[in-house]
Amino acid sequence: MKPILAPFSDPNHVARYAEGPARFVPGFAALHRMTEILLAERTPVDARLLILGAGGGLEMKALADAQPGWTFDGVDPSAEMLKLAERTLGADAGRARLHEGLIDDAPEGPFDAATCLLTLHFLAPDERRRTAMEVRRRLKPGAPFVVAHSSFPQGERGRATWLPRYAAFAIASGADPEQARNAEVSVAANLDLLSPEADEAILREAGFTDVSLFYAAFTWRGWVAYA
């Protein structure tokens, strides 16, 4: 496991997890609302969704609140984060089946839609491509897939420009300055980040069509694509 992932298995870190995304990800709540809108365009009211990187349960809770007929299969490698997801879902926990592991541990489906939010940047490029292919294989034809993660211009100049802005946004949003700067250093050292063009190409290579950028905020990008 990469060092940057270790805190997700630390109960003390997990207990504070919900504070983080809104401080580090511009428009975090709006990202969830846009995701629900994009998925609802092509899914039935009783859709079954695959949620990859479901730990914490924040996106499942947002989707469950917006769509009372949807059910979820959530997959995450961290048992602690899945426990938090169950707590976050509360009364809606019965609508979700949670699976510890990676994409290979996900049910075969077929699913009406899938999401992967704030997750794919943890994977090396080849594993991202394989994961995207496995998601597509589990979707019904034409089903939407919404993905969002860290993606910005790479190279020395791009990283030197955008990673400090990543930390500055978190500090401006109330994050502890030392924690934000440590996060900047950890991201730079441990993640195989790609440019938006390379990330979009991975989705196309995995067989998705009509790939469209719908979200761009500092170091983050989001796309909707169709199986």
HELIX and SHEET records of a PDB file:
HELIX    1   1 PRO A    3  SER A    9  5                                   7    
HELIX    2   2 PRO A   11  ALA A   15  1                                   5    
HELIX    3   3 TYR A   17  GLU A   19  5                                   3    
HELIX    4   4 GLY A   20  PHE A   24  1                                   5    
HELIX    5   5 PHE A   28  ALA A   40  1                                  13    
HELIX    6   6 LEU A   58  ALA A   66  1                                   9    
HELIX    7   7 ALA A   79  LEU A   89  1                                  11    
HELIX    8   8 GLY A   90  ARG A   95  5                                   6    
HELIX    9   9 ILE A  103  ASP A  105  5                                   3    
HELIX   10  10 LEU A  120  PHE A  122  5                                   3    
HELIX   11  11 PRO A  125  ARG A  137  1                                  13    
HELIX   12  12 GLY A  155  ALA A  172  1                                  18    
HELIX   13  13 PRO A  177  ASN A  190  1                                  14    
HELIX   14  14 PRO A  196  GLU A  205  1                                  10    
SHEET    1   A 7 ALA A  96  GLU A 100  0                                        
SHEET    2   A 7 THR A  71  ASP A  76  1                                        
SHEET    3   A 7 ARG A  48  LEU A  52  1                                        
SHEET    4   A 7 ALA A 113  LEU A 117  1                                        
SHEET    5   A 7 PRO A 144  SER A 150  1                                        
SHEET    6   A 7 TRP A 220  TYR A 226 -1                                        
SHEET    7   A 7 THR A 209  ALA A 217 -1                                        
END                                                                             
